[in-house]
Amino acid sequence: MKESAPLALVTDYLVAGGVSSFIRNLGSGLSQLGFQEKLPVIVLEQTDTDEATQMPDCEVHALDRTMRRRIREDRLAEAYSILAHLRPRGVIAAIGAWSFELLRHLPAGVMRI
């Protein structure tokens, strides 16, 4: 059975700016502390490829790239599927209503941040 990831992060956007810097620093810090090797980051709406490649301590799941022609609800379902596979003990929602929507349906016992 796959060991659960301590934390995962969900965001609507991964573009140059504040949230990308936060995610990059969080992933790096968690890795340096030995808390977890890579921070899984699920991006629902828009991913800047340059930003994603500058995050070596993050495992980016860019749903806008893999599910381009799908509606948001399909991306939410895929994000739930990824989270179910990862089985994180905590999920951080960053920037955007859709990422916060994911928190509403997490299983009991999963910390919501």
C-alpha positions as a printed NumPy array, in Angstrom:
array([[  0.   ,   0.   ,   0.   ],
       [  1.314,   3.446,  -0.921],
       [  2.447,   5.53 ,   2.05 ],
       [  0.52 ,   8.773,   2.263],
       [  2.145,  12.092,   1.433],
       [  2.279,  14.436,   4.42 ],
       [  0.988,  17.435,   2.424],
       [ -0.392,  18.263,  -1.001],
       [ -1.26 ,  21.666,  -2.447],
       [ -4.06 ,  22.628,  -4.832],
       [ -4.147,  25.903,  -6.731],
       [ -6.107,  27.349,  -9.617],
       [ -3.077,  29.081, -11.15 ],
       [  0.676,  28.519, -11.341],
       [  1.916,  31.671, -13.029],
       [  4.745,  34.079, -12.284],
       [  4.033,  35.913,  -9.064],
       [  3.252,  35.491,  -5.397],
       [  1.641,  32.063,  -5.174],
       [  4.343,  30.481,  -7.349],
       [  7.056,  31.889,  -5.091],
       [  5.178,  30.623,  -2.027],
       [  4.811,  27.129,  -3.528],
       [  8.46 ,  26.972,  -4.634],
       [  9.669,  28.061,  -1.176],
       [  7.281,  25.695,   0.618],
       [  8.394,  22.708,  -1.474],
       [ 12.055,  23.591,  -0.985],
       [ 11.65 ,  24.091,   2.761],
       [  9.755,  20.824,   3.259],
       [ 12.445,  18.987,   1.287],
       [ 15.335,  20.603,   3.19 ],
       [ 13.715,  19.75 ,   6.52 ],
       [ 13.261,  16.149,   5.403],
       [  9.497,  16.438,   5.907],
       [  8.772,  15.161,   2.415],
       [ 10.835,  14.741,  -0.743],
       [  8.436,  16.47 ,  -3.15 ],
       [  5.318,  18.538,  -2.58 ],
       [  2.508,  17.388,  -4.888],
       [  0.946,  20.476,  -6.527],
       [ -2.31 ,  20.124,  -8.451],
       [ -3.039,  23.042, -10.791],
       [ -6.61 ,  23.319, -12.054],
       [ -6.761,  26.293, -14.42 ],
       [ -3.509,  27.758, -15.768],
       [  0.076,  26.528, -15.622],
       [  3.087,  28.497, -16.794],
       [  5.554,  25.813, -17.907],
       [  8.527,  27.99 , -16.93 ],
       [  7.188,  28.284, -13.378],
       [  6.602,  24.542, -13.105],
       [ 10.149,  23.702, -14.234],
       [ 11.587,  26.05 , -11.583],
       [ 10.08 ,  23.878,  -8.832],
       [ 12.41 ,  20.885,  -8.465],
       [ 11.027,  20.081,  -5.001],
       [  7.449,  19.93 ,  -6.293],
       [  5.576,  17.326,  -8.311],
       [  3.311,  19.445, -10.534],
       [  0.073,  17.943, -11.881],
       [ -1.011,  20.492, -14.515],
       [ -4.624,  19.582, -15.267],
       [ -4.995,  22.472, -17.709],
       [ -2.308,  20.762, -19.823],
       [ -3.578,  17.192, -19.533],
       [ -7.333,  17.942, -19.677],
       [ -7.531,  21.014, -21.929],
       [-11.009,  20.444, -23.346],
       [-12.665,  19.489, -20.079],
       [-14.93 ,  21.588, -17.909],
       [-13.873,  22.61 , -14.406],
       [-15.959,  19.913, -12.755],
       [-14.01 ,  17.289, -14.737],
       [-10.764,  18.816, -13.497],
       [-12.093,  18.79 ,  -9.933],
       [-12.925,  15.104, -10.287],
       [ -9.422,  14.415, -11.612],
       [ -7.902,  16.417,  -8.742],
       [ -9.926,  14.317,  -6.259],
       [ -8.611,  11.191,  -7.975],
       [ -4.995,  12.377,  -7.667],
       [ -5.525,  13.276,  -4.012],
       [ -7.122,   9.889,  -3.337],
       [ -4.058,   8.192,  -4.818],
       [ -1.649,  10.41 ,  -2.828],
       [ -3.64 ,  10.067,   0.414],
       [ -2.215,  13.263,   1.963],
       [ -2.641,  13.957,   5.658],
       [ -3.168,  17.648,   4.838],
       [ -4.193,  19.67 ,   1.781],
       [ -3.328,  23.33 ,   1.26 ],
       [ -5.638,  25.356,  -0.996],
       [ -3.949,  28.385,  -2.551],
       [ -5.488,  31.162,  -4.661],
       [ -8.831,  30.496,  -6.255],
       [-12.362,  29.39 ,  -5.568],
       [-11.95 ,  26.023,  -7.287],
       [ -8.976,  25.042,  -5.153],
       [-10.957,  25.925,  -2.022],
       [-13.906,  23.895,  -3.365],
       [-11.724,  20.791,  -3.177],
       [-11.359,  21.217,   0.578],
       [-15.098,  20.782,   1.097],
       [-15.08 ,  17.166,  -0.068],
       [-11.909,  15.771,   1.485],
       [-12.342,  12.679,   3.651],
       [-12.719,  13.117,   7.396],
       [ -9.375,  13.343,   9.137],
       [ -7.562,  15.183,   6.321],
       [ -6.336,  18.547,   7.562],
       [ -7.528,  21.482,   5.456],
       [ -5.271,  24.529,   5.177]])
